[in-house]
Amino acid sequence: MNWEQLTGRRIHIIGVKGSGCAALAEILHNQGAVLSGSDNPANFYTSAILDTLGFPIYHTFSERHITESLDAVIYSAAYERDNIELECARRLGLLTLSYPQALGAMSKQRFSIAVAGVHGKTTTTALLGSIVQDQNWPATTLVGSRVANFGDTATSIKGDKIFIAETCEYREHFHEFFPNMILLTSVEWDHQDFYTDVSMIETAFVKFIEKLPIGGVLLFNGDCSGVRRVTESVKMLRSDIKFYSIGRGEDVDIQITEEALINEYNTFCLTGLRAPVALPMIGHHNVTNAAMALAMSYLLAQERQLPWVEDQALLTVSRFLGLARRLERIGLHPTRNILILDDYAHHPSAIKTTLLGLKEFYPNRRLIVSFMSHTYSRTASLFNEFVESLLIADVLILHKIYGSAREHSNGSLSGYDLYNAVKERKLSMVFYQENPLDSLFILKNMIENNDIVLTMGAGDNFILSHALREELWIDV
């Protein structure tokens, strides 16, 4: 199928409410495809995005949704096994593509930039896409979250010459993508249900970078030891690639210096910029994300001979409004100064970075954290690291482990085990409630003026932050 000529093409998306599939639907719809989709009836944050597109979405899976008139069926990886619609499509001989395969097909026909890494790729892609959008370049950006600077959608569509996409390392899905440039944020052991050790995931990243064409560009985070190991391996294989390192060390090509916290802005200087950068985001990790986005936008301009306006790029960063589930502000109480946030961090290092960033940003405020661990395999493999990172909170509420569709509990590990381990380390204010909403009563009775409440994880405990807001704001 010609992915440049989609007008009138009939495409059905299985698992359309997933963050990636919903974003892809936006792009396909913009290109004139006639869409339909199916998913479970739960209300996701993507539902609002999909509602604006206006195509039919079925809340059950049925063979009736799959007909020979379809040109293609795209499916989320969450539904790749035993899905009745996918089985029907294959039986009818229809073109079927996984979400990564569809993304890869799209990348083949454009000058494509992949943002990859275990952590930071969503925020960095959103920052890069916002900069590119405001430079008025003919580009489309796809992010796995709702981005305020995109008008609360997951895509920015300003043209089809350049394609910027967040790419996922799980099960080597990013190997389906065909990049001309790669921005590499971080590499460490994750997705333990697939990658049995750190060397296996590092090898996956090496193979991905090897997909760059001759003279392709790799911008990488020089502060991350895993990224450095991967990059050194690639250099032994591909001397033709243009390597650019960015970070705080003396040996990087693009250096981050003079970091400061001024009026709730993280400010810093970056090699080659005439003026300092002001970022309205919390944490040194987001300074790195913003620096990488700025640097990649400049390198992209050089590669494609596009005009790069520094003042506009800095203005975009200073006005970045954030994105869903990345330290998203759910509410700030108008009289009690209680701040409610929600964040997607679900790996110990991301949890640690986020909590330390909040402590630095708000040094005199109590931090209450609701955490729901994601996947049994990750929790088991990194159990001690989870305990260490969660001890940073002043008050901690733990919940059941949120299992993914790809695994099931064997009964040997639960969220209560995390609770016991944290409690043994003498964090006195630690609680356990199996279901997030059951802890609403605890929160309401302990919360004090000026507290920060953070729901954190890749599970569904974000509902607690919204419920708490409703309770506290009831008399406002």
N, C-alpha and C positions, 0 to 999 in steps of 0.2 A: 504493500500500500504506500502511495506517495504521501508522506506526512506534510508536504508543502501544499497539497491540494486537497483539503478536507471538506470543502463546501458540499453539503448534502450527504456526506458520508455518515452512515448510521453506526454508532458505536455504543455498546453497552458496557458499563463499568460495575464489576462485582466488588463490593466493599467500598463503595463510593464515598462513604463518610470518613474514611481514613485520611490523615493529613496530606499524604502525598497524592492519593487518588483525587481528593477534592481539588487540590491545586492544579493537577493535570486536567481535570474537568473544566476549570476556568479557561485554560489555554485552548483546549479543543473546542470549547463553545465559542471562544473569540475567533477561531479560525473557520467557523461555519459548520462544524460537525453537528449532526442531529443526535443528541445524547439521550440515554436512559440509564438508570442505575438501580442497584439494590444493596440493601444492608440490613442490619438488625434495627429494631424500632427505637433504640436508645437515642437520646438527644445529645449530639456532640457539638463542640464549639464550631465545627465545620458546617453544621446544619444551616446557620444563618447565611454563610457564604453560598451554599448550594441553593437556598431558597431564592436568592437574587437571580440565579441563572434560569430558573423556571422550567427545567425539564423534569419528566416524571421519575420519581424515586420510589421504588417498591420496598416495603418494610418486611417482606418475607422473600425467601428464595424459592423460585418455581420455574419449572421447564417452560411454562407459558410465556415467560419473559424473553426466551431465546427462540428466535425464528431465523429462517434462512435468508431473510431480507437484511440481516445485519452484515456490515462489512468487517467488523472486528469486535472482539470481546476482550476487554482488559480486566485483569483481576488483581486484587490485593494479595500480597503474600500470606496474609492471615487466612485466606480462603483457598489456598492452592490445593488442599487435599480434601477429597470427598465432597466437594460442593456440587450440588445437583445442577446448578446452572452451567458451571464450567464443564461438567461431564457431558451435558447436553450439547454445548457448543462444539466440543471436540467430536462428539458422535456425528454432528451435522457437517463436520469438515470446515468449520468456520476458522478464520484467523484468530488465534488466541495468543495474547501476550501478557506476561506479568507486568506489574507496574514498573519495575526496573528495566524490563525489555522495551516497554513503550517509551520510557525516558531516554533510553539509549538510542532508539530509532530516531527520536527527535534531535538528539545531540549530533547525530551523524550528518545532518543536513544544515548545520549552522556552525559558526565559530563558537565553540563551547568552553565554558569555564566551570570546572567542578570544585565545589568547596567540600572538603572531606576532613574527617577526624572524629575521634571518639567523643570529644567534648567541643563545644563552641561553634559547631558548624551552622546551626540554625541562626544564632544571633549574628554571626559573621556574614552569612549569606544575606540576611535582612539588611545589615548595614551596607554591604557592598551594593546590593540592589537599589537601596535608597540613594546612594551616591550616584550610581549610573543613571538612575531615573531622573535625578535633578540636573545631570549634565546633558540631558536630552539626547542620549545616544539611542540608536535603533536596536534596543535590547529587550528581551523578556527574561524575567527572573522568577524562579520557582522556589518557594520556601516551605518547609514542613510545619508552618504555624501561621496564625493570623497576624499580619503586620500592620500596625497603625499607620505608618508612613505610606503604605500601599492603599489606604482607604479601608482598613480592616478586612482586607482579603489576603490570600496567600501568594498572590502573583502581582508583578508589575509588568504590564505589557505596553511597550512603547515602540515595538518593531520586531522584526524576525531575523535580523542579521547576526545578532549575538544572543547566545543562550547561557544564562547563569543558573546553576542548579545546586541545591543541597543534595549530596549523594551519600548513601548509607552503606556502611561496611558490613552490616549483618549478613551472614551467609554469602559474603562476597558479592552482594547485589551490585556494588558500584563497578564491578568488572563488566557490566553490560553497557556502561557509559563510555563515550568516545570524546575525551577532553583534548583541547588544544592548550589549555592552561590549567594548573591545579593549585589550589590554595590549601595547604595542609596545616590544620590547627593543633592536633594532638594525637598521640598514639599511646595507648596502654591496654592492658588486658581487660577485655569485656566480652559480653555475649558468650559466657562460659558453656552454654548448651551447644555451641558450635565450635568455638576456638578453644582447644583443650589446654593451651598454654600461650604465653606472651609471644613466643617465637612464631607461632602459627598466625596470629593476627598481624604481626609485623611483616611476615611474608606476603600476606594478602595486600597490604599497603604497597609493598615493593612492586608486586605484579601490577597493581593499579597504575602506579606512576610510570611503569614501563610502557603503558598504553599511549603515552604522549608521543606525538609525531616527532620527526627529526627537527631539532630546534625549538621544541615545546618549552613551556615555562613552568617551573615549580617554585612557588613562594612558600617557605616553610617557617614554622615557629622554632627558632633556635633556642628557646628557653626550655623546650620539652625534650627530655633525654630519649624517649621512645622515637620521637620524630627525627632526632639526630642519628640514631642507629639506622632507621629506615633510609634516610637520605644518604648516609655513607655507603650503604649497600647498593643503592641505585647508582651512585657515582662510579662504582666499580664496573657497572654494567652499561651505563649510558653516559658517555662523556659529552655527547652532543646537546644534552638538555641544558637550558639556562637555569641555573640555581640561584635563588635569592633568599638569604636568611634574614629574619627579623627577630628582635628581642632586646634584652637588656644587657647582654654581655658585650665585652669589648671586641669580640671576634666576629660579630654579625655584620652583614652588609647595610642593614637599615636598623638604626638603634633607637630604642625608646629611652628617653632621659627626662629628668626634671619632673617626675611625677609629684603631684600635689592634690590635696582635696580642698577646694575653694568654693564656698557657697553652694554645697551639694553638687558640685561638678568635679569629676576627675579630670585634671588638666595634665598635659604632658607635651613634650617636644618630640619630634620625629625627624630623623635625618632627611634633609632635602626640603623640608617645609620652612617657609619664612616666618610663620606665626605658630604659636602653640595651639594645641587641640583642646577643646572643652567638651567633655562627654558627660551627659546627664544620666549616667548609669553607675551602678554600685560594683565595686570590686576591681582588683588588678587584672583579673581574667578578662573583664570587659574592656579594659584599656588595651590589652593584647588583641582582642577581637577587632576593636576599632582601628588600631594601627595596621593590622593585616588588611582590613577592608580598604583603607586609604591607599596603602601601598599597591594592592592588587588593581585598584581602579587606575592608578597612574601607569602601572605596567601594561594594563589592557589598552590604555590610550596610546602608549608607545607601539604596541604590537599592531594595532589597527589604524594608526595614524589619525587619531581622533583628538579634538581639542580638549585639554584637561584644565579646568578653571579651579585653582587652589582655593580661592575665597569661597566659591560655591560648595566645594567638597567639605570644607571646614564648617560652613553654615549648616549643611545637611547633618553632619555628625552632631553638632550642638543642638539641633532640633529633633534628634531621633527620639521617637515616642515609645520605643520598645515594642514588644510582641507578646502574644498570648503565652502564658505559662512560663515566662522567663522573668522572674521577679516582677510579675504583673501586679500592679496596684489594684486591689479589689476595693479598697475604701480607706479613707482617712476621716476618722470621726471629727466632726466640726467643733466640738467643745471639749472632748476628752483626749484628743490627740493620739488616739489609738490607730495604729497603721496596720492594715491587713494586706498581706502579700501572698502570692502563690508562685511556686517555682517547680520546674520539671526535673530538677537534679535528682538522679537516682543511682549514681555511682559514688563511692566514698570520696574520691578526690574532688568531684564536682560539689558534693555536699560541703566538704571542708572549705573549699574556696569560696563558696557562696556565703556560708555562715561567718567566716572570718571577714569577708567583705562587708557584711551587714554590721558586724561588731565595730569595724573601723569607721564606717559611714555614720553610725549612730552609737557613739561610745558610751553614752550614759543611759541607755534604754534597755529594759529587760526584753530578752528574745525568747518567745514561746514558739516551739516548733512542733507541728503535727507531721509525722513521717510515716509513709507507707512504702515498704520495700517492694521492689519490682523483680520478679522471677525468683524461683527457689534456687536455681543454679547460681545466679549472681550472689544472692544472699549467703549461700553456703561457702562459695569460693572466697569471698571477701569479707567474711563475718567479722573478723577482728578489726579490719579497716573500717567497717561500718560503725562499730562500737566507738572507736577512737574519734571519728568525725562527728558523731552525734553528741559526744560529750561537750562539744563547744556550746550547745544550747544552754540557756539558763533553766528553761522548763521544757520537758520533752513528753509528748504524747505519741505512743506507738500503736500501730494497728496491725491487722493481719497482713500477710504477704500477698501481694497482688500477682497472682499467677498469670502468665501470658497464654495465648491460645496454643502456643507451641509446646507447652509442658504441663505436667500435673504434679501435685505434691505426692511424695511417697510416705508422708506422715512423720518423717524424721526431723523436720525443722518447721518452726512457726515464728510468727512475729513475737510471740511470748518469750521465745528464747532470746531474741534481741533485747527485750525488756529486762529479763533477768540479768543478762550480761552487763547492760548499762547500769542497772541498779547496784550490782556488785562493785562497780567502780565508784560508788559513793555519790552519784548524782541523785540528790535527795528528792528533787521535784521531777520524778518520772512516773508516768501513768501508762496503763494499757487499756485500750478499748478495741475490741475486735473490729467493730464497724465505726467508721469515722463520725457519723452523725450522733452516735451514742456518747461522744465526748463533748458535745455542745454544752451540756449542763456543767461539766467540770470547767470548761473555758469561761462560761458566763460568770461563774462564781469566783474565779481566781483573778480575772483580768483587772488590771489597774490602769489608771491614766498613764499615757505615754508608752504603754507596752507596744511591742511589735509582735504580731502573730503571723507566722509563716506556715502555710501548708506546703509540703514538699514531697515529691516523688512522681513516678510515672503511672501511679494507680489512679483511683477515683476519689481520693481524700480531698481533692480541690473543692468538692461540694461543701465541705465543712467551712471553708473560708467564706463562701457565699451565704451559707446559713447563718454564720456568726454576724456577718454584716447586716442581714435582715433583722436579727434579734437586737443588736446594739443600736440600730438606727430607728427602731420602731417608734421612739418618742421624739425624734428629731424633727 
